Amino acid sequence: MSGFLSGPPGQAGGVAPAFDLWANRQTMIAFTTMMWAAETLGYDTAPMEGFIEDQVKAVLKIPERVLVVAMLAVGRLKGKDKLYAGRFEPARSVFADTWGESIEF
């Protein structure tokens, strides 16, 4: 056990922390809470991922040292809401013990 904890501080067992992964997970907890809070106040929310971080930073004048994990649009619906398109059938994305092995529900 002493070998496991004898490395440099913050690297137990030789595993260095991944700050970007930690920041993402912590942000998503707050992000979800923000969505729930906004929706209880009657606002609609739309989470956004898959953006080009450098371009977001440039447009919003966000400092380079800041990690942009996700963005959340909050507003009120104008007009009529569109019909819910649904989700894929579970058989398309939910598997049993291995990828592609169907599961019975």
Secondary structure, 3 states (H helix, E strand, C coil): CHHHHCCCCCCHHHCCCCHHHHHHHHHHHHHHHHHHHHHHCCCEEEEECCCCHHHHHHHHCCCCCCCCCCEEEEECCCCCCCCCCCCCCHHHHCCCCCCCCCCCC
